[in-house]
Amino acid sequence: MWFTNLGYSQLFWTPFLSKVLFQAVNGTILFLFIAGTLLSIRHAIVTFVNERLRLRLRLVQDMNRPVFNLSQRKVTVWLLVISAIVSFGISFVAGFTGWLDVLSFTHATQFNQVDPIFGKDLAFYFFKLPFLRTIFDAFFGPLFLLTLFTIIFYIVTGVIRFHSRKLWQSGAVSMGPSCRKHLAFLIGILFALKAYGYYLDIFKLLYSTHGHVVGAGFTDLNFTLPALKILIFISILGSILAFISLTFKDSRLLTVPIVGSFVFGILIYSVLPALIQSFVVLPNELSKEQPYINHEIELTRFGYSLDNIKEIDYPGNTQVTAETLKTELGTLNNIRLNDARPMLQTYNQKQGIRLYYKFNDIDIDRYTINGESRQVMIGPREISTPDLTSNAKTFVNMRLKYTHGFGASASFANAVTSEGLPSYAIKDVPPVSEFPEFKMTEPRIYFGELTNDWVVANTTAKEFDYPLGNSNAENSYNGKTGIPLTPLNKFMLSLRHGTPRFYLANEVTSASKMLVYRNISERVEKLAPFLTYDMDPYVIINAGRMKWIIDAYTTSDSLPYSNMYPNQDFNYIRNSVKVIIDAYDGTVDFYAADSSDPILKTYMKIFPGVFKDLDSMPPNIKNHLRYPESLFSVQSNMLKNFHMTNSSVFYNKEDSWDVAKELFDETTPQSVDPYYTIMKIPGEAKPEFVLMLPFTPASSATNTRNNMVAWMAARMDGEHYGELLLYKLPKNIEIDGPLQIESRIDQDPKISEQLSLWDQKGSSVIRGNLLALPIGGNFLYVEPIYLQSDKGGSIPEMKRVVLAYQNQLVMTETLGKALIELFGEGAPQPTTLGQSGTLPVPSEQDETEVDLNSLDMTSVIEQMNQIRALLDNLETQLKGLPTSSGETLPADETPASSDTPSSDDTPSSIKPPNDSFR
């Protein structure tokens, strides 16, 4: 019902029926083998058991009591029951793990690219080889155990007798005719299956990890491959000899092939290749393995789409002037001063409103505001029922009342208030915004990242919406999805959840709906478990409704020669699917983002109609698609070595890279996370939303290198979506990397003194993301500085901005002032959007909307000096007035408290930037 309710019934029935069919066929074949084998030894079992019982019951017989005899009929029934349990139990497990292999085999899509060794299309390795391996594993293992137990039974019962350890001699092993024929049949089939398994192992060589090469290397192809062919011949010969022994009485036709296969398997399949690898390949590894290293580089780059990266030279040392900056206003206007890590804490403190509201994550996206693309940080305000007080966690509250979150908060990436807090583009409950793009007609969040429990909606008990004065605003769910609580459904759900409350709760009516799998990640995984989902869904606002976007990947571990991603089980990955989920009613849409991916094409054949064409996605949603950070990180980590396409350079790791390092919260250096920003790509006319990451040379324990050698960007606007650009810096000059800039900040006397004074007892300094922004052929480094009290519940406040350009480094209150200090008075001033859509101006009613980037500190200081002069004049006049005792104060005395320092006593270097506003 749940699948049908969402419009995806085939995502339930296709896997279900496939599992049933596969289990039935596989189980029936196994049942015939197992039952046939057990029934063939039925007489031996009965005879053996009855003889043992007679020996044990001899005393009973002497006492004139009847002796128990095991009947053949009972044995037959038990053997059939055991055969059915074992065969269908094995097929049950195999069906649950192999159903997709079967369907992929029957709906396989060609890659139109062949492997470099056997010349087979890659589709063979992705779709056919897993199926053939599934069939082999489904039969060989059970039949091997069946044969082994049968031999053991014959030995225990004395049917098989060993007269000599020299099994190759005549008469060394004796067995009865029926035993010999039975084992000949089983062993003949096992040898045939083993020959088939060795044939599949030939193709598994392309996944070998022996030696330096990932994939088939010199030893694999020159020694292991011939060994496998010999073992195939031995296995086929053993199968033929086993079937010949059905008519010939010589037991050596069975024993010699078994021993020979075992001995030759160890010698030529394990020992010999290891010796060759150690004594022939390792001393001359590069020359022996070079062709196969080239295969590894080529196919690994294909597996992670590194072969689609466009490489471009970037000077890195071009002189930047104020005039240059004027052409980069799109980048300057979107420099992200708000760091998502401290901002999450700020959102929860300032916009959480109540303890049951919670922001799980801050997402970074772009919106077109007043015709200009602006970087926005947005967080959905979800319901968090675990945070309710214990006495509020009643059934009605948890299941009927607190059913949904409400709205979102958002702020522009480079706008802060006078207190160093985000300047909100959306705020409060219900959400308020002066920008049409952020207006919400349906702000309720029934499906999100924190909605982990089922609820019953649209009951007579109104659902909590948001606090309103001394009461609460309430509402009832009216979405498309949800399981209706009919009498049958109510009964089944009562059994499923082990509660009679669906009947006892008077609030539940026939119009009520049960909402299950409300966690969006769980929801999509339940629908399509064959996809791999990104761990970071993000929310957008589209046409007044909130939508979740989840990136889904097609992954596989079946690409020959491709390196497995560390600690993961894939060596091929594509961001083939975009999933859109409505936050209100939970409707799910799967869009084929990369319809050229053969794996997705195969899934589209298996599940027709599930994946919609990307062109059918609403344009307003399509404009918010992001290149996923997770995929970008995977590609960046693989690029550290696989940007080297020369096999000799790759083998010696002469030019290995590493992801640049930075400091956060003044702790141990950590890798820079890929960061979204709006910037003008070199050579392009207008700014666009990109994801970028800088690289440095690989370091060792004794040789640390932190200079920047390259940076990569992923484009995601319009027709350029998915393009990867790798900008390489000249190798004959040194360009500072992020960690070197961090070191320069620590070494700067004025800046380090300021940070040290702030970072005293009672407060701590948080260093935000250090952004390396390519501007005019050079780099501008930006790092926001936050100050946070050590007291519990305090909020990080942005107090300074650090800018670095070449050998210049400044720390100021505003970005605009820093640009002037670096590039002179002609430097353009970044503009930001405030709550009214224009540059915010402080007023008596609202002083929180001051924009840190555009604030003119000089005029503010002049105004404060005028106020100070007025206060001094007033003080002088007050000193001449009589006190309550009739005396007057001397003109040189000050009425202020002696323990209150004047503003002149406080070093200007440690004053918070907005002290004067207080």
N, C-alpha and C positions, 0 to 999 in steps of 0.2 A: 504493500500500500504506500509505503514511504517513497519508493522509487517511482511508482506510478504517479503519485501526487506531485512529484517534481518534473514529470514528463520524461523520465528515463527508465521505463520499464525494461527495455532491452539490456540495460546495464545490469539488471538483476537476472533476467531469464537466460541470456546468452551464456554467461559463466555457469549458471546453475545447471542448465541442460547439458552443457559441454562436460562438466564434471561428472554428471550422472552417466552420460554415454561413454566417456572414457573409462570410468570405473566399471561399468557393466562389461565392456568388451575386454578390458584388461583382466578383470576379475574372473570372467568366464574362462578365458584361456588358461590363467593360472590354476583355476579350480580343476580343469580337465587334467592338467599335468600332475598337480598334487594328489588329486583323488585317484587318478590312474596309478600313480606310484604307490600310494598307501594301500590301495586295494590289491595290488599285485603282491604285497607282502602280508596280506591279511591272514593267509593260512599259516605263515611262519609265526605271526604274532599270536594267533590262537594256540598253536601247538606249544610255543615257548611258555606262554602264560599258564596254560593248563598243566604242563609238566612241573612248573615251579610250584603251582598250587597243590598238586598231588604230594610233592615232597614235604611241603609245610604242613599239610593236613593229614599226614600219615597217622599221627596220633589220634586225630578225630575219626579216621576210618577204623582204627582199632577199637574205638568206642562205639562202633556200629552206628555212626552218624553219616548222613549223605555227604558226598564230596561235591563241592561247587565246581561246575564246568562253565567256562566262558564260551558262549555261543557265537557262531559266525554271524548270525543276524545282528546281534547287539554290536559286535565289532564293526560291521559294515556301517551301521547307523552312526556310530561314534566317529569313524574315519571320515564319513561324508560331512559330518558337522564340523570336525576339525579342519577339513579341507576348505569348507566354505568360510569359516571364520578367518583363517590365515590368508587365503587368496583375496577375499574382498576387503579384509583389513589393510593388506598391502596396497591394493588398488585404490582404496579410499585415500590413503596418504598421497599416493602418486597422482591421483586425480586432482587433489587440491593444489599440488605444486606444479603440475605439468599441463593443466588445461590450456593455458595461454600459449605454451609451446606448440600444442597441437593446432590451435586456431591460427597461430602465426605461420606455421608450416603450410597450411592450406590456403592462406591468403597472402603469401610472401610477395614483397615488392622488390624488384631488382634495384641495385645501387648503380649499375652501369659502371662499375669500377672493380677490377679484379685484384686478387692478392698477388704479390710478386713471385711466389714460389710455385704454386700449383695452378695458377691462372683461373681460379674459380671466382665467380662474382661474389662480392662481399655478402650478398644476401644468403649465400650458403652457410656462412658462419653465424649470421645473426638469427636466421629463421629455421634452417634445415638441420644444421648440426646439433643445436639444442634438442630438437625433437627426436632425432636419431639417438642421441645420448639418453634421452628420457625413456625411449622404448627399450634400449639395451639395459639400463639400470632397473627397469620395471620387471625384467624377466631373468636376467643373469643372476642377480643376487639371490632371489628366492629359489631358483633351480639349483644353484650351487649349494645352498644350505640343505635343500631337500636331498641332493645326492650325497652330501657329506653325512647327514644323519642316517640315510639308508645304508651306507657302507658301514658306519659304526654299528648299526643294528645287526647287520649280517655278521660282523666280527664278534659282537657280544653273544649272539645266538649260536655261534660256531659254524655258520653256513660258509663263511670265508675263513680259511686257515692258512697261516704263514709257516712254511717249512724251511725257509732260508731267507737271509737278508739280501742275497744276490737275486734281485727280482728279475734280472734278465735271463736267468737260467730256467730251463724247463722244469716244471713241477715245483717251483719256489712258492707259488700260491695256488691253492685249490679252492674251487667253489662249485656249487651245484649248477645244473643246466639252467634252471629258472632264474637263479640269482645272476648268472653270467649274462643271460639275455636282458634281464631287467637293467643291470648296470651298463651293459653295452648301449642300450637305448638312451639312458640318461647321459652317459659320458659322451656319446656321439653328438647329442644336442648341445652339451656344454662346450665341447671343442668347436663346434660350428659357431656358437655365440661368441666364444673367445676370439675366434678369427675375425669376426665382425667387430669386436671391441678393439682389437689391434688395428684394424683398418681405420676406425674413428680416431685412434691415438695418433695416427699419422698427421691428421689435421690439427690435433692438439699441440703438435710441435710448434706451431706458430704462436703459441702462448707460453713457450718455455721461458724460464727465468734463470737458466744455467749461464754462468759466466757473466760477461759485461753486458751482453745484448739482451734486451727484452724481446723475445720472439726467437724463432729458429736461427741458431748460429752455425758456425762451422762444424762443431761436433754433432749437433742435432741432424744436420742434413747429410753429412758425410759418413756418419757411423750409426747414430740412433735410427735414422730412417731405414738403412739397409737391415739393421737388426730387427726392426718391426716387420719388414717384409719376410725375413727368415722365419719369424715367429708366426706370421700368418700362414706360411707354408707348413710349418710344423703342426699348427692347430688343425688345418684342413686335413693333413695326413693323419693326425690322431683321430679326427672324426671319421674318416674313411675306414681306418683300422678298427675302430670301435664297432662300426656297423658290420664289418666283415666278421667280427667275432660273434655275431648273432648265429652264424652257421658253423664257424670253426671253434673247437673247444679250447684252444690254446689261450690261457689267461694273460700271456705276455702281450697280446694285442691290446689289452687294456692298461696293464701296469707300466710297460715301457714308455708309451707316449706321455703318460702322466708325469713320470719321473723326468723324462727328457725335456718336456716343456718347462717344468719347474727349474731344472738346472740351467738350461740354455737361456731361460728368461732372466735369471739372475746374472749370468755371465755376460751376455751380449747386450742386455738392455740396461743394466745398471753398472756393473763393474767396468767393462771395457770403455764406455763413453766417459766415465769419470777419470780413467787413466789417460785417455786421449786429451781431455780438457786440461788436465794438470801438466802433462809432459810435452804436449805438442802445441796446444793453443796458447796457454798463458805466456810462454816465453816469446811468442810472436803475435800477441793478441791483436794489435791494431791492423797488421797486414792480413791476418786471417779473418778478422771480423768486420773489416771495413765495409764490404758490400751490404752486410746485414745491419750495420749501424745506420746506413743510409735508409734502409727500409724502416727502421725504428723511428728515425726522425720524420720521415715523410708521413707515415701512418699515424703517429702520435699527433702531429700537427693537424692532420685531417680530423682525428677523433675529437679534438677540442676546438676546432674551427680556427686554429692559429694560422692556417694557410690562407685565410681570407683577410688577414691583417695587412693593411697598406702601410709600408714603411716610408717615412719622410725624414729628411735631414732638418734639424732645427739648430740655428746658430747658438742660441743660449747666451750670447754676450753682446748683442746689438744694443747700442746706446739708446736709452729711452728718455724722451724729453716730455715737457708739459704738453707740447703739441701732439706728440704721439699718444699721450693719455686721452686726448680729446676724441680720438678715433676708437677708444676702448671704453666708452661710457657704458655700453651694455654690460661689460664685465664688471666695471667699478660699481655700478648701481645694484649689483647682485652679489657682492662679496659677503659671504656668510659670516657675520659676527656672532650670531647665536649658535652655540654648539648644542646639538641634540641631547648630549648626555646630561649636562646640568639643567637643560631646559625641561626635561621630563620631570625633574623634581619640582621645578618652578610651576609647571602646569598643574601638578597634583596639589601643590600648596595653594596656588592662587585661583585655579579654575575648577578644582575638585568639588567645591561648594559643600558637599556632604560626604560623610565617611563611606557611603555606599557607592559613590562615584569614583572612578579610577581611570587614569590614562595609562594604557599599557605600553604605548610606543609613540614616538614622534616621527612622522613620515615627512619626507622632503619631496616636493613636487613643484610644478610651475603652473601658473595661471596667467592668462592675458588680462591685464588690468589697464584700462584707459589706452588700449591698443599696444601696450608694451608687455613683453614677457617678464614676469616677476617670479622669483624663487620664494616659495611659501613653505612654512613648516606647520604641519597640521596634525592634531591628535584627536581621535574620537573619544568622547566621554562615555565609557561603558559602565554598566551596572556590575558591581562586585559584591555579590551576596555573602561571600565568606567574611567580608569586613563588617557585616551587620553585628550589632551586639548580640550576645548569646540569647538573651531573653526575647529578641526579635526574630529568631530563627524558627518560626513556627511553620507548619505545613502551608497555611494560607499565605503567609508572607513569601516563603521561598518558592512556592509553586504557582501561586495565583496573583500575587500582588506585585512583587518586585520582579518584573519580567523583562525590562528593557532599559538600556541606557538612553541618554538624551543629548543629541547634538555633538558639537565639536568645538575645539578652540584652535585658532590659527594665528600665526604672526608672520610678518615678512622677515626674510632671512637677515637683513642688515639694519633693522629698525629696533631701537631700544628706548626705554623711557628714561627720565631723569634719574631714576633709581637704579638704572642698569638692568631693568627687567624687560622682557619682550613687549613690544608694542602690538597689541592684539588687532588682527583683522576680523576675527570672530571671537566673541567672548560671552560669558555668562549663560544662565539658564532662565528662560529659553534663549537660544543663541541670538546675538545681536551683531549686525554688521552693516556698514554703510556701503559695502561693495555689492553690486547686483550679482556678481559671480558667486558669492558666498551665501546668498539668501537660501533658506531652507524651508520647503513646504512640508517635508516629512523628515523630521530630525530624529525619530525614534530608532534605536538600535536593538533589534531582537536577535540579531545574528552577528557575532563578532569574535574577538580573540579571547575574551574573558567569559563568554556565555557558555559555560561548560555543563549546565544542568538543563533537564527538560522542564518545561512549564506548560500549564494549561491556560490558554488565553481566551478572551471573549467570554468570560464568566459573568455571573451577576455581581461578583465582587469586582468593582472597577480597578483597573491596574494603575499603579502609581506612575505619574508622569514626571513631576518635578515639584519641589517645595514652592508654595505660594503664600507668603505672609504667615498667618497662624494656621493655615490649612494646607492641603496639597492639591495640585491639579491632577486630574485623573482622566483616563482614556481607556478605550477597548480596542483590541487588535482587530484589524479588518483586512489582513493580508491575503494573498492568493494561496499560500501553502499552509499546511497543517493537517494532521490526521483528525477527521471529524469523530466525535465521541458517540458513535452509534452504540446500541446495546451490545452487539458482538464485539466491536472495537474496545468498548469499555471493559468487557470481560477479559479479552486477550491482554490488554494493557495492564489490568489488575494482576494477572498472572505473571506478566513479564517483569513488572516492577515490585511484585510482592506486597501490594498494599490494597486494602479494600476502600481506600479513601475516595476513589472515583465514584463509588456508590454512596458513601456516607456524606460527602461534601455536597451540601445543598446548592452551593454556588455553581456547580458544574451542570450545564444544560446540553441539550442536543445541538445547540449552535456553537458550543465550545469546541476549540481545536487544541490538540496536543502538538507542541513544537518540540521536536527531537533533533539530535545532532546539530545543535545550534552553534557549536564552535566551528568556525568556517574551515579550519584546517581539517578537522575530523569529518566535516560534511563532504568535502571534495574527495578525501581519501576513501570514504565509504562508497561514494559514487564510482570513482575510477581509480582503483588501487594500483593499476598497472602504470600510472604516471608517478613521477617523483615531484614533490611540491616544495616550493621555496618556503623557508621558515619565517620570512618577513613579509606578510601581506601588507598592503597599504590602502588607505581609504582616499576616495576622491568625492567631490561634490559635483553632481551632474543633474541639471534641471531640477534643482531643489531637493534631490534625494541623495543619500549617501550610498556609495557603491564600494565594495571591496574588490581589489584586483590581486589575484594570486598568480605568480608565474609558475608554470608547470613544465617539466622537462621529460624528454624521452631519453633514457639512459640505457646503457648496455655494457657488459664486460666481454663482449664477443668480437671486438675488432682486433684482428691479428696485428702483432708487432706494436700495438699501442700500449703505453705505460698506464698502469692503474693509478688513479688519483689516490694520494696517501690517505690511509685509514678509511677508504671508501671502496665500494664494489663496482665501480664503473671505469671504463676507459674510452667511452664515447658519450657525448652529451650534447643535446640541442634544446634550446628554449623554444619548443615547438607549439606550446599551447598557452593561451591567456584565459584565465577563468575570471568571470565577472559574477559577483554575488551581491544581491540587493540586501542592504543592511536591515531593511524593514521586514520584508516578507521572505527572504532567504532563497529567492529564485536563483538558479545557477545556469550560466551560459558558458559553454566551452567554445573557444575560437581557435582555429588553426592558424597560428602565427607563422609557422614555417611549413607550408604544405609541400615543400620539396623534400622534406625529411622522409626517407623510406620507412622508418619505424612508424611515424605518424600515419603515413599512407596505408600501412598495413592495418593499423588500428581503425582507420576510417573505413576500411573494407569489412573488418570484423563487426564494427558498430556503426552501420550507416545512419546518417542523420544526427549523430551525437555532436560532431564537431562542425561548427558553423564556419563559413568563409569569413576571413578577417575583413573583407570589404563590406560585409553586412553589419559590422560593429558601428554603433552610432558615432559620428565624427567627434562629438564632444568628449566621449570616453576615449576614443582612439588617440586624441591629442594628449592624454595623460599616461599613455603607455611608457614605461621606463625600461631601460636595459637593466636587467636584474643585477644587483650588487653581488649576489652569491655566485652567479655564473662568471661575472667579471673577475671575482677573486680567484675562482678556479682557473680561469684562463691566465691570469697574471702569475699565479704560482707555477703553472706549467711552462709559461714563457721564460721563466728565470733560466732554464737550461735550453729549452727548445726554440729560442730565438736563434741559436747557433745551427746553421744548416750545413756547415762544412763538417764532414765526419771526423777529420783529424782534430779540429778545434773542439768539437763536441766530446770526443773521447778524452782529450786532455783537460776538459773543462777550463779552457783558457780564458773564456769570457763569460763566466757565470754571473748572473745578477742576483739581486735580492730586492725585496720590497723595502722602500725607504722606511726609516725609523723616526719616531717622534717621542716627545714626552707628554704625558697627561697626568695632571695632579702631582707633578714632580716626582714620579716614581721611576721604576726601571724603564728604559726605552722599549717601546712596543712598535710593532709594524703599523704603518699608516693604513687606516681603512680607506677603501675607495670612497671618493666623495663626489656628490652631485653638485654641479654649479652651472650657472648660466654665463657663458663666455663666448667670445668670438674666436672660432677656430682659425688658426693662421691660414690666410688665403681666402677666407670667406667674407662675405659682405656684411652679414648681420649676426648678432649673437644667437646662440642656441643652447639648449639644455644638454649637458654632457655629463658623463661619469668618467673620472680620471684618476690616475695613480702614478706616482713617480717611482723610478727604480734607481738603485745604487749598485756598485759592484759587490759581488759576494765577498764576505769577510771571513777571516779565520781567527782563531783565538789569539794569535800573535800579530796579526796584520789587519787592523780594522780600517775599512774604507767606506766613507759615508758621502762621497761626492755623487752628484746626480749624473747618470749616464743616459737616461731615457725617460720618457713618460708616455703613457698610453691613454687614449680617450675613446669612449664609446659614444657614438652619436645616436640620437633617438627622436629627432623631430622630423615629421613628414616622411618624404621618400628616402631620407638618409638613415632611417631607423636600422640599427644593428650594425652599422659600419664601424669597424675598429681601425683606429689610426695609431701607429707607433712612431713617435718622434724621437729620433736618435740624436744625441748631442755629439759634438766633435770629440775625438779621443785625444787630441793634442792640447786641450785646455781643461781646466777644472772648474766645474760649476757646483756651487754649494748645494748640498742636499738638506732636507729638513732637519736632520739631527745636528748638522753643522750649524744651522741657524739657531737651533736650540742652545747649542754650546756658546755661540756668540752672545745670545741673550744673557746667559749665566755669567759671561765674562765681562759684559758691559758694566762699568762701575756704577753709573747712575741707575740703570735698570735693575741690576742685581741688588743694589742697596734698597731700592724701593720695594722690590718683591720680598726681600728678607725682612724689612720692617713690617710689612703687611702680614707676613707669614709667622707672626709671633703667637704666643699663647692667647687663645681666645678667637683666633681667626686662621684661615688657611687660604692659600692661593691655588686656584685651579687654572691650569693652562689649557685652553681649548684646542681644537684641531688646528694644526699648522697647515695652512693651505699654500701650496706652491702654484701660483697662477701664471701661466704663460701670457706675457704681454709684450707685443712689439718685438718679438725675437729674443726676449730676455725673460726674467722671472721676477714677479713681485710676491714676496712672502708675507702672509697675514696671519697673525695669531691673536685671538681675543684673550684677555686676562680677566679671570673672575675672582671675586673675594667672597668667602663664605664664613660665617660665624661657626665656631665649634659647638655651639649650643644646639641641642636637638630641635629638628623642625625648621632650621634656618634655611634661607633661600640663597642660592648663588646669585651674585650680582656682577654684571660686567662693568669693570672699572677702567680698563685701559685697552688700547689697541696697539700692538707691536707690528711695525712694518719694516721690512728689510729689502733693500735693493742693492745688488753688488756688494760693495764694502760699507754701505751706509745702513744704520740701524737707528730707529726712533721708536719711542713709546709716548703716545699722547692720549688725550681724552677722547678725541674723535678721529675718524678715518680721514675726514677732509683736512684736518690740521696736519695729520701725519703726511699726507700727500704734498701739502705745501712745504713742509720741512724737507722732504726728499727732493721735490722737483721744482720748488720755487713758487712764487705768487701766481704764476700763470696756470698752475695745476688745476684741472677741473674739479669741482666739488660733487661728490655723489649725491643723488637725490633718492629719497625714499618716500613711501606712501604711509601716511598715518591713518587714523581712524576716519578722517573725513575725506580721504582720497587725495589729499594734498599734503604739503609739508606741514607738520604740526607746529603750533606756536603755543608756548606756555601761557596760561591765564590763571586768574585768581580761582576760578572754579575748577580747573583741571590742569594740574601741573605734571601729570603722569605721561602726557603724550609728547614729550620733548624728544626730538630725534637726535641721537648722539652723533650721527654722521654730519648733519647739517647745522648743528648748533654753533652760533658765532660767539665763542667764548670771550672775545675782546669786548664786544658791546655789552655783554652781561657783566663783565668785570667793571666797565665804566659806570654802568648803572648802580652796581653795588657800592662803588666808591662814592657816588653821589649820595646814596642812602647813608653810608657811613659818616660822610661830612655833616649831613643833617642831624644824625644822632649825636655827633660830637658837639654840634652847636646847641642842641637841646640839653645835653649833659652840662654844658657850661652854664646855661641859664638856670638849670635846676640847682646847681651848686650855690647860686646866690640866693635861693629861697630859704626862709627859716625852716628848721626842723620842728618836730612836735614839741621839743623842749624850748623852742624860741631861738635856738642857735642856728648859725649858718655854717655850711661846710667850707673849709678853706679851698681856695681855687686849685691847689695842687693835690687834693685828695680825691680818691676814686671810690665811689660807693659800691663798686663791685666786690663780690666775695673774693678773698685772697686765694682760695683754692681753685678758682676758675681761670685758666690761662686765657690770655687774649689771643686773637687770631695771629698776631705777629710772633707769639711764642712758639707756635707750631711750625716745624719745618715744612715748607711748601711741598717737598718731595713726598711726604706721607699723607697729605690731605686727600681725602676722597675727592673725585673730580666734581661732585655736586654739593660740596659742603656749603657753598654760598647760598644754595636754594633753601637750606634749612633755616 
